[in-house]
């Protein structure tokens, strides 16, 4: 059993990481670093609480550290963990620049440590369904792929993600998921055209993006808005044999917030009315959404650490995601299409 320390006690720690860790027999939640000592003492009385990330790292009481601190803090904390020979899981995006990411990958490789990034949306049920449809050639040769992550948040909140600074804004936050999924399906694009903008009153960081990834014989659209009160237009996949359309978001995040554990039979199961539909010349039919399984990520993390199995999210993939995030920001600022560096 691997002992785990979690750095940070905000939304991602409480909603995703701690519930997934506690639901697995492969891990023991051993430590948390946070200023919320009294709250944690009540909720997790058997867990050691450290005031700072540095104190937790120096304690040598854990095998794996999960970093859920604000994006700008990922790099120094991750580097310190690796220098102390600790395996790490880092919330997405891994860090705020691809240069930082490449350095961390090099350190982890040199020391034989697992460095992974929590691109959990690879285990969304709707994304798993899209992968199956594509891999089974049911849509034919894909010519157009559209992926949205829209929400209705028209008012700026006092949260670090909405404050100016490296790695802030929804392009680095939600966009990193969409880029990772697109690259996971299609590989690296040839070029990028992007609009990453602050559209809300008083906004000082990106709260809207519309990004085109250009491939040979394929166009990919990644879109995120804070003004969408309608159901989320999640996927539109068009190919030579038909089209798949999907609305709504994967249920796992809301289920975890409600305290539904991954071992509950209802976990990761989407309501039938939310299924996507496949359209062709001859048919118009619902497609059952595959069961989502964020817990699979942590199961594979354990195997990677304990037996050298494949890392569920290769950190080199996260480096490529960051390069596309950076290139899109440059494209938006310059108002032009930019080629992906070779």
C-alpha positions in Angstrom: 0.0 0.0 0.0 1.4 3.4 -1.0 1.3 6.2 1.5 0.0 9.4 -0.1 0.5 13.1 0.8 -1.8 15.7 -0.7 -0.6 19.3 -1.1 -3.5 21.7 -1.0 -7.0 21.3 0.3 -9.1 23.1 -2.3 -11.7 22.0 -4.8 -9.6 19.5 -6.8 -8.2 17.8 -3.6 -11.6 17.5 -1.9 -13.6 16.6 -5.0 -11.3 14.4 -7.0 -8.1 13.2 -5.4 -8.9 12.5 -1.8 -12.2 10.6 -2.6 -10.4 8.5 -5.3 -7.5 7.8 -3.0 -9.7 6.8 -0.1 -11.8 4.6 -2.3 -8.8 2.4 -3.3 -7.2 -0.3 -1.2 -3.9 0.4 -3.0 -3.4 3.7 -1.2 -3.4 5.2 2.3 -4.0 8.9 2.7 -1.2 9.7 5.2 -0.7 13.5 5.0 -2.1 16.8 3.8 -0.4 20.2 3.7 -2.9 23.1 4.2 -3.6 26.0 6.4 -7.0 24.4 7.2 -5.6 22.3 10.0 -8.7 22.4 12.2 -11.0 21.4 9.4 -8.8 18.5 8.3 -8.4 17.3 11.9 -12.2 16.9 12.1 -12.6 15.3 8.7 -9.5 13.2 8.7 -8.4 12.7 12.3 -5.8 10.0 11.4 -4.1 12.0 8.7 -1.0 14.1 9.5 -1.4 17.8 8.7 1.5 20.0 7.7 1.4 23.7 7.5 3.5 23.9 4.3 4.2 21.7 1.3 7.9 21.9 2.2 7.2 20.5 5.6 5.2 17.6 4.1 7.9 16.8 1.6 10.7 16.9 4.2 8.8 14.6 6.6 9.6 11.4 4.5 6.3 9.9 5.6 4.9 9.3 2.1 5.7 7.5 -1.1 3.6 9.6 -3.5 2.7 13.3 -3.4 -0.3 14.7 -5.1 0.1 18.4 -6.0 -3.2 20.4 -6.1 -1.8 23.8 -5.3 -2.4 26.8 -7.7 -0.8 26.3 -11.1 2.1 28.7 -10.6 3.2 26.7 -7.5 3.3 23.3 -9.4 6.9 23.7 -10.7 8.8 24.5 -7.5 6.8 21.9 -5.4 7.2 19.2 -8.1 10.9 19.8 -8.4 11.4 19.6 -4.7 9.5 16.4 -4.5 11.6 14.8 -7.3 14.8 16.0 -5.7 13.6 14.2 -2.5 12.9 11.1 -4.5 9.2 11.1 -4.2 6.8 10.0 -6.9 4.3 12.7 -7.9 0.9 13.3 -9.4 0.4 16.9 -10.5 -3.0 18.5 -11.3 -3.3 19.7 -14.8 -1.7 21.7 -16.3 1.6 20.1 -15.1 3.2 23.6 -14.8 2.9 26.9 -16.5 5.5 26.6 -19.3 6.7 23.8 -21.5 10.4 24.6 -20.5 9.6 23.9 -16.8 7.7 20.7 -17.8 10.7 19.4 -19.8 13.0 20.0 -16.9 10.7 18.0 -14.5 10.4 15.1 -17.0 14.2 15.0 -17.2 14.7 14.9 -13.5 12.0 12.2 -13.0 13.6 10.1 -15.8 17.1 10.4 -14.3 15.9 9.3 -10.9 13.6 6.6 -12.0 10.5 8.3 -10.5 6.9 8.3 -11.6 5.8 11.8 -12.7 2.2 11.9 -13.9 -0.4 14.5 -14.7 -4.1 14.3 -13.7 -5.6 14.4 -17.1 -8.6 12.6 -15.7 -10.9 13.5 -18.6 -9.3 10.7 -20.5 -11.6 8.5 -18.4 -14.8 10.5 -19.0 -17.5 8.1 -20.2 -18.3 10.2 -23.3 -14.7 10.5 -24.3 -14.3 6.7 -23.9 -17.3 6.3 -26.1 -15.9 8.6 -28.8 -12.6 6.6 -28.7 -14.5 3.4 -29.2 -16.6 4.8 -32.1 -13.4 6.0 -33.8 -11.3 3.0 -33.1 -14.0 0.7 -34.4 -14.3 2.8 -37.6 -18.0 3.4 -37.1 -17.8 7.1 -38.1 -15.4 6.4 -40.9 -12.4 8.7 -41.6 -12.8 11.6 -39.3 -12.9 15.0 -41.0 -14.2 17.3 -38.3 -14.0 17.1 -34.5 -15.5 19.7 -32.2 -15.1 19.6 -28.4 -16.7 22.0 -25.9 -16.4 22.7 -22.2 -18.9 25.5 -21.7 -20.4 26.8 -18.4 -22.6 29.7 -17.3 -20.4 31.9 -15.0 -21.0 35.4 -16.3 -19.6 37.1 -13.2 -15.9 37.0 -12.3 -15.3 35.2 -9.0 -12.5 35.8 -6.4 -10.6 32.7 -7.1 -7.0 32.2 -8.1 -8.0 30.6 -11.4 -9.6 33.9 -12.4 -6.8 36.2 -11.3 -4.1 37.3 -13.7 -0.8 35.4 -13.6 1.0 32.4 -15.2 -1.3 29.5 -16.0 -4.5 31.2 -15.0 -7.7 31.4 -17.0 -9.9 28.7 -18.5 -7.6 28.0 -21.5 -5.0 26.6 -19.2 -7.7 25.1 -16.9 -10.4 23.6 -19.1 -8.5 23.9 -22.4 -5.7 21.6 -21.2 -8.3 18.8 -20.9 -9.6 19.4 -24.4 -6.1 19.6 -25.9 -5.1 16.4 -24.1 -8.1 14.6 -25.4 -7.6 15.8 -29.0 -3.9 14.9 -29.0 -4.8 11.5 -27.4 -7.1 10.8 -30.4 -5.3 12.4 -33.3 -1.7 13.1 -32.4 -0.1 16.5 -32.8 -1.6 19.1 -35.1 0.4 20.9 -37.9 -0.8 24.4 -36.9 -3.0 26.3 -34.5 -5.3 29.3 -34.9 -6.8 30.7 -31.7 -8.9 33.3 -30.0 -8.3 33.4 -26.2 -10.1 36.4 -24.7 -11.4 38.0 -21.5 -15.0 38.7 -22.3 -16.6 39.1 -18.9 -16.9 42.6 -17.3 -13.9 43.1 -15.1 -12.2 39.9 -16.3 -8.3 40.0 -16.3 -7.7 36.6 -17.7 -9.0 34.3 -20.4 -12.6 33.3 -19.9 -13.4 32.4 -23.5 -11.5 30.4 -26.1 -12.1 29.2 -29.6 -9.1 27.2 -30.9 -8.6 25.5 -34.2 -6.1 22.6 -34.5 -5.2 22.0 -38.1 -4.4 18.5 -39.3 -4.1 17.0 -42.8 -7.6 16.2 -43.8 -9.0 17.0 -40.4 -10.1 20.1 -38.5 -10.4 20.2 -34.7 -12.3 22.9 -32.8 -11.9 23.4 -29.1 -14.3 25.8 -27.4 -14.9 27.1 -24.0 -17.3 29.9 -22.8 -18.5 31.3 -19.5 -21.8 32.5 -21.1 -23.4 29.2 -22.0 -26.6 28.7 -20.0 -27.8 26.0 -22.4 -26.8 22.3 -22.2 -23.2 21.8 -23.0 -22.5 20.9 -26.6 -19.9 18.4 -25.7 -18.8 16.5 -28.8 -19.5 16.7 -32.5 -17.6 14.1 -34.6 -18.1 14.0 -38.3 -16.7 11.4 -40.7 -17.1 9.6 -44.0 -19.6 7.1 -42.5 -21.7 9.4 -40.3 -21.7 11.8 -37.3 -21.9 11.5 -33.5 -23.3 14.3 -31.4 -23.2 14.5 -27.6 -24.6 17.0 -25.1 -24.0 17.3 -21.4 -21.0 16.6 -19.2 -19.6 13.4 -17.7 -21.4 12.7 -14.4 -18.4 11.7 -12.3 -17.5 15.2 -10.9 -21.0 15.8 -9.6 -21.2 12.3 -8.2 -18.0 12.7 -6.3 -19.2 16.0 -4.9 -22.3 14.2 -3.7 -20.2 11.6 -1.9 -20.9 8.7 -4.4 -17.9 6.4 -4.3 -16.4 4.7 -7.4 -17.4 1.3 -6.0 -21.1 2.3 -6.1 -22.8 0.6 -9.0 -24.2 3.9 -10.2 -20.9 5.7 -10.3 -19.8 6.8 -13.7 -23.1 5.7 -15.3 -24.8 8.3 -17.4 -28.6 8.7 -17.6 -30.1 7.3 -20.8 -31.6 10.7 -21.8 -28.0 12.1 -21.9 -26.7 9.5 -24.4 -25.2 10.9 -27.6 -26.6 10.0 -31.0 -25.1 8.5 -34.2 -26.4 9.8 -37.5 -26.0 8.4 -41.0 -27.9 8.1 -44.3 -29.7 5.1 -42.9 -29.9 5.6 -39.1 -30.5 8.0 -36.2 -30.0 6.2 -33.0 -28.7 6.7 -29.4 -25.3 5.4 -28.4 -25.0 4.1 -24.9 -22.3 6.1 -23.1 -19.5 4.0 -21.6 -19.1 4.0 -17.9 -16.7 6.6 -16.7 -13.8 5.5 -14.4 -11.6 8.1 -12.9 -10.5 5.5 -10.4 -8.7 3.7 -13.2 -6.1 6.5 -13.3 -5.1 5.9 -9.7 -5.1 2.1 -10.2 -2.6 2.5 -13.0 -0.5 5.0 -11.0 -0.1 2.3 -8.3 0.9 -0.3 -10.9 3.4 2.2 -12.4 5.1 2.8 -9.1 4.9 -0.7 -7.7 5.8 -2.8 -10.8 7.0 -0.4 -13.4 3.8 -0.6 -15.5 3.0 2.1 -18.0 2.3 5.6 -16.7 -1.4 6.3 -17.3 -0.5 9.9 -18.4 3.0 10.0 -19.8 4.5 13.4 -18.7 5.9 13.9 -22.2 2.2 14.1 -23.4 1.7 16.9 -20.9 4.7 18.7 -22.3 3.1 18.6 -25.7 -0.2 19.9 -24.3 1.6 22.8 -22.8 3.3 23.6 -26.1 -0.1 23.8 -27.8 -1.5 25.9 -24.9 1.4 28.3 -25.3 1.2 28.4 -29.1 -2.6 29.2 -28.9 -1.9 32.1 -26.7 0.7 33.5 -29.1 -1.7 32.9 -32.1 -4.5 34.8 -30.3 -2.1 37.7 -29.4 -0.8 37.9 -32.9 -4.1 37.2 -34.7 -2.6 34.6 -37.0 -2.2 30.9 -37.6 1.1 29.5 -36.2 2.8 26.3 -37.2 3.7 23.8 -34.4 7.5 23.7 -34.0 9.0 20.5 -35.2 
